[in-house]
Amino acid sequence: MSYIKFHKTFTLNGKSFESVEELLAFSKTISLDIVTFLRYWFDTTDFISVQTSGSTGKPSTIRLKKEHMINSALATGDYFDIHKETKALLCLSPNYIAGKMMLIRALVLGWQLDVVKSDSHPLKNIKKEYDFCAMVPLQLSNSLSKLHIIKKLIVGGGVVSNALLSKLQDISTEVYATYGMTETITHIAIKPLNILNEMSLRGGTTWQSHENNYSTLSNIKLSTDNRGCLIIDAPKLSDIKIITNDIVELISETEFKWLGRYDTIINSGGIKLIPEQIEKKLVEIISERFFVAGIPDEVLGEKLVLVIEDKNYPFNDEIATSRQKRIRNDKYIQNLKSQISNLKQLSKYEVPKEIYMVKKFIETETKKIQRQQTLGLVL
């Protein structure tokens, strides 16, 4: 049936298997999505068709070579020293590359993989301990009280806020941010997020919070194009160099600092603004989810605006009159404008010209904020 096999120590939800057919039959009892993916993985083609997330544009389907996916799994195993009989937890959807690669790592490296529902509280019913897991920031935020049951955790699919970052510092779990995308078969670079983790990697040196740089996995070299965007040369993961839209500060061929997205740059009156850098400054005074963006302006070309998610805006009270709502809203915005104007880190160009509130951000299925679609709610 297949030219690809699986490691002899691989288990799925505590069960080992003698054949691919036996594995497929069992996986059908766990998840239709998992068995569907495994059927493609074990067929005789040399590629897997996967869908990009659509966080920065329209989702598309691309082909990834199975050989490259195996290489990615091996590189992760070497980087984190997680090989056969690693106890791992899958709490991400197998419909996207992050979930698919957790399955492939388990198959290739011989992990003991357990599967739970891919919701926002993945550890709520977990009682056993695990060596390795992957989450998105929302799942991490909702799992802090039980995070100690996981030894090593990778976080992808979004930025970890300063508020969440501070809560990680006294947790024993080694937490890592990952940089990657569907085209790179998940992560190609890693950076530590908590103190214990950072000190263990750097021999006790001082931890530097978000200023840590990303370091690549093995056999990957980096460069930049004339836009300052990252170019990834990873011959074991892709037959071609991958040109990204990520603006970076390149430290070396294997290390970089992520600055923001080229396709979100705002040109306001001839001044180029990187939203992600402004957001890192605003996070000190805004606790809700938010982002900054540019909207058309007759004078400036583009005008910097701030969009905030507030589930209570306007507050959901049938008794309250529209006037009461307006007063509450105006007070909130005026107070926020005052705080922003007093934020010393912001240059005068980085102060938003307008503030908009929405009840709920539009997201992809993988919980990434769709900025342009959300902006459409307020324009």
C-alpha positions in Angstrom: 0.0 0.0 0.0 2.8 2.4 0.9 6.5 3.1 0.5 6.5 5.0 3.8 6.5 3.1 7.2 6.4 4.3 10.8 8.8 3.9 13.7 8.4 0.7 15.7 8.0 2.7 19.0 5.2 4.9 17.7 1.9 4.8 19.6 -1.3 6.7 19.2 -3.5 7.2 22.2 -1.6 4.4 24.0 -1.9 1.8 21.2 0.9 0.4 19.1 0.4 -1.0 15.6 1.8 -3.9 13.4 0.7 -2.4 10.0 -0.4 0.8 8.3 -3.9 -0.8 7.8 -4.2 -1.4 11.5 -3.2 2.2 12.3 -5.7 3.6 9.8 -8.5 1.5 11.2 -7.7 2.8 14.7 -7.2 6.4 13.8 -10.7 6.4 12.2 -12.1 6.0 15.8 -10.2 9.1 16.9 -10.8 11.6 14.1 -11.9 11.7 10.5 -9.4 14.5 9.9 -6.5 12.4 11.2 -7.4 9.2 9.2 -7.9 11.3 6.1 -4.5 12.8 6.4 -2.8 9.5 7.2 -4.3 7.9 4.1 -2.6 10.6 2.0 0.6 10.2 4.0 0.8 6.4 3.5 -0.2 6.4 -0.2 2.3 6.0 -3.1 2.6 9.7 -4.1 5.7 11.6 -3.0 3.9 14.8 -1.9 1.1 16.1 0.4 -1.3 18.8 -0.6 -1.7 21.4 2.2 -3.6 24.6 2.6 -1.9 27.8 3.7 -3.6 29.6 6.6 -4.6 32.7 4.7 -3.5 35.1 7.5 -1.9 37.5 5.1 -3.9 36.8 1.9 -6.2 34.3 0.3 -5.6 30.7 1.4 -4.1 28.5 -1.3 -3.1 24.9 -1.7 0.5 23.9 -2.2 2.4 20.6 -2.5 5.0 19.6 0.0 7.3 16.6 -0.7 7.0 13.9 1.9 10.8 13.6 1.9 11.1 17.2 3.0 8.4 16.7 5.7 10.4 13.8 7.1 13.6 16.0 7.1 11.7 18.6 9.0 10.6 16.1 11.6 14.2 14.8 12.0 15.5 18.4 12.4 13.0 19.1 15.2 14.0 15.9 16.9 17.7 16.8 16.8 17.1 20.5 17.9 15.0 19.6 21.0 16.6 16.2 21.7 13.2 14.5 21.5 13.5 11.1 19.9 11.9 7.7 20.3 9.4 7.2 23.1 8.9 10.9 23.6 5.5 11.5 25.2 3.8 14.1 23.1 0.4 15.8 23.0 -1.4 16.8 19.8 -3.9 19.6 20.4 -3.8 21.3 17.0 -6.0 20.6 14.0 -4.5 18.1 11.6 -6.1 20.1 8.8 -3.2 22.6 8.9 0.6 22.1 8.7 1.3 22.5 12.5 -1.1 19.6 13.3 0.1 17.5 10.4 3.7 17.8 11.4 3.0 16.8 15.0 1.7 13.5 13.5 4.6 13.1 11.2 7.2 13.7 13.9 5.5 11.1 16.0 5.5 8.6 13.2 9.0 9.3 12.1 10.7 9.7 15.5 8.7 7.0 17.3 6.8 9.2 19.8 4.0 8.1 22.1 1.4 10.5 20.8 -2.0 11.4 22.5 -4.6 13.4 20.7 -7.1 15.8 22.3 -9.7 18.1 20.8 -8.1 21.2 19.2 -10.0 23.8 21.3 -8.8 26.8 23.3 -8.4 24.9 26.6 -6.4 21.8 25.5 -5.1 20.8 29.0 -8.4 21.1 30.9 -8.9 17.3 31.1 -5.3 16.2 31.0 -3.8 14.4 34.0 -0.6 12.8 32.7 2.7 14.5 31.9 4.2 15.1 28.5 7.7 15.8 27.1 6.6 17.9 24.1 3.6 19.8 22.8 2.7 22.6 20.3 0.1 25.3 20.8 -1.0 28.7 19.5 -0.8 31.7 21.9 -4.5 31.5 22.9 -4.1 27.9 24.0 -1.0 28.7 25.9 -2.7 31.6 27.7 -5.6 29.3 28.8 -3.2 26.6 30.0 -0.9 28.4 32.4 -2.2 26.7 35.5 -1.4 23.3 34.1 1.6 24.1 31.9 4.0 22.4 34.3 2.8 19.0 33.0 4.6 19.7 29.7 8.4 19.8 29.7 9.0 21.5 26.3 6.4 23.6 24.4 6.6 25.3 21.1 4.3 28.3 20.3 3.4 29.4 16.8 0.6 31.0 14.7 0.8 34.4 16.4 2.8 36.8 18.6 3.1 36.1 22.3 2.1 39.3 24.1 4.3 41.0 26.7 1.5 40.3 29.3 1.6 36.5 28.5 5.4 36.5 28.3 5.7 37.8 31.8 3.5 35.0 33.1 5.9 32.4 31.7 8.9 33.4 33.6 8.3 31.4 36.8 7.0 28.3 34.9 9.3 25.3 34.7 8.2 24.4 31.2 10.7 25.3 28.5 8.6 27.6 26.2 9.8 28.5 22.7 8.5 30.8 20.0 8.7 29.4 16.5 9.2 31.1 13.1 7.9 29.4 10.1 5.0 28.9 7.6 3.4 26.3 5.6 5.9 26.7 2.8 8.8 25.9 5.2 6.9 22.9 6.7 6.4 24.7 10.1 9.3 26.1 12.0 12.8 26.8 10.6 13.8 29.0 13.6 13.4 29.1 17.3 13.8 31.5 20.2 13.3 30.9 24.0 10.6 32.8 25.8 11.2 32.2 29.5 14.1 32.8 31.9 14.9 29.2 32.8 14.8 28.2 29.2 17.0 31.1 28.1 19.6 30.6 30.8 19.9 26.9 30.0 20.5 27.7 26.4 23.0 30.5 27.0 24.8 29.2 30.0 23.3 31.5 32.5 23.4 34.8 30.6 20.9 37.6 31.1 17.5 37.0 29.6 16.4 39.7 27.2 12.6 39.2 26.7 11.3 39.9 23.2 14.7 41.1 22.1 15.9 37.5 21.8 16.8 36.6 18.2 15.5 33.6 16.3 18.1 30.9 15.6 17.7 28.5 12.7 17.5 24.7 12.8 20.3 22.8 11.1 21.1 23.1 7.3 19.3 26.4 6.9 20.9 29.7 5.7 19.4 33.1 5.7 19.7 36.3 3.6 17.6 39.3 2.8 16.4 40.9 -0.4 16.4 44.6 -1.4 13.2 45.2 0.7 14.9 43.9 3.9 12.7 40.8 3.7 14.0 37.3 4.8 15.1 34.8 2.2 15.3 31.2 3.4 17.7 28.7 1.8 16.7 25.3 3.2 17.6 22.6 0.7 16.3 19.7 2.9 12.9 21.4 3.2 12.4 23.1 -0.2 13.7 22.7 -3.7 13.8 26.5 -4.1 14.7 29.5 -1.9 11.7 30.9 -0.1 11.3 34.6 -0.4 9.1 35.9 2.5 7.4 39.2 3.2 8.9 39.3 6.7 11.1 42.3 7.4 14.0 41.2 9.6 17.3 42.5 11.1 19.7 39.8 9.9 22.3 39.1 12.6 24.1 36.3 10.7 23.3 33.5 8.2 21.6 31.6 11.0 20.2 34.3 13.3 17.7 37.2 12.9 15.3 39.5 14.7 11.8 39.7 13.3 10.5 43.3 12.8 7.2 43.0 10.9 5.5 42.3 7.6 6.3 44.1 4.4 2.7 43.9 3.2 1.5 45.7 6.3 3.9 48.7 6.1 2.1 52.0 6.3 3.3 55.0 4.2 2.0 58.0 6.1 3.0 61.3 4.6 6.2 59.7 3.3 7.1 58.2 6.6 7.2 54.3 6.6 5.7 52.8 9.7 6.0 49.1 10.7 2.7 48.2 12.6 4.3 45.3 14.5 6.9 47.7 16.0 4.3 50.2 17.1 2.2 47.4 18.6 5.1 46.3 20.8 5.1 49.8 22.3 1.3 50.1 22.7 1.0 46.7 24.4 2.2 48.3 27.6 -1.0 50.3 28.0 -3.6 48.2 26.1 -4.7 44.9 27.7 -7.3 43.9 25.0 -6.4 42.4 21.6 -5.6 45.2 19.1 -3.7 46.0 16.0 -2.7 49.2 14.1 -3.2 49.7 10.4 -3.3 52.3 7.6 -6.4 53.6 6.0 -6.7 55.9 3.0 -6.3 59.6 3.7 -6.4 62.5 1.3 -3.6 64.4 2.9 -1.2 61.7 4.2 -2.0 59.0 1.6 -2.4 56.6 4.5 -3.5 57.4 8.1 -2.4 55.3 11.1 -5.4 53.9 13.1 -5.8 51.7 16.1 -8.4 48.9 16.2 -9.2 47.3 19.5 -11.3 44.2 20.3 -13.7 44.8 23.2 -16.4 42.2 23.7 -18.2 44.8 25.9 -18.2 47.6 23.4 -20.8 49.0 23.4 -21.6 47.2 26.7 -24.4 44.8 26.3 -27.1 46.2 28.6 -30.6 46.5 27.3 -31.5 49.0 30.0 -28.7 51.4 29.1 -29.6 54.1 26.7 -27.6 54.9 23.6 -26.5 58.1 25.2 -25.1 56.2 28.2 -23.3 53.9 25.8 -21.8 56.8 23.9 -20.6 58.5 27.1 -19.0 55.3 28.3 -17.3 54.8 24.9 -16.1 58.4 24.6 -14.6 58.3 28.1 -12.7 55.1 27.3 -11.3 56.4 24.1 -10.4 59.8 25.5 -8.6 58.2 28.4 -6.7 55.9 26.0 -5.7 58.7 23.7 -4.3 60.5 26.8 -2.2 57.4 27.7 -0.9 57.0 24.2 0.1 60.7 24.0 2.2 60.2 27.2 3.9 57.1 25.9 7.5 58.2 25.5 8.5 55.3 23.3 6.2 56.4 20.5 7.4 59.0 18.0 4.9 61.6 16.9 4.4 59.6 13.6 3.5 56.5 15.6 0.6 58.0 17.4 -2.7 56.7 15.9 -4.9 59.4 14.3 -8.1 57.5 15.1 -9.2 54.7 17.5 -11.9 52.2 16.5 -13.5 49.5 18.6 -15.0 46.2 17.4 -16.8 43.5 19.4 -14.9 40.6 17.7 -11.9 40.4 15.4 -12.3 38.3 12.2 -9.9 35.3 12.4 -8.7 32.4 10.3 -9.5 28.9 11.3 -6.1 28.8 13.0 -7.1 31.9 15.1 -4.8 34.4 13.3 -6.3 37.9 13.1 -7.4 38.8 9.6 -6.5 42.5 9.8 -7.9 43.7 6.5 -11.2 42.0 6.9 -11.5 43.3 10.5 -10.6 46.8 9.3 -13.5 46.5 6.9 -15.9 46.3 9.9 -15.1 49.9 10.9 -14.6 51.6 7.5 
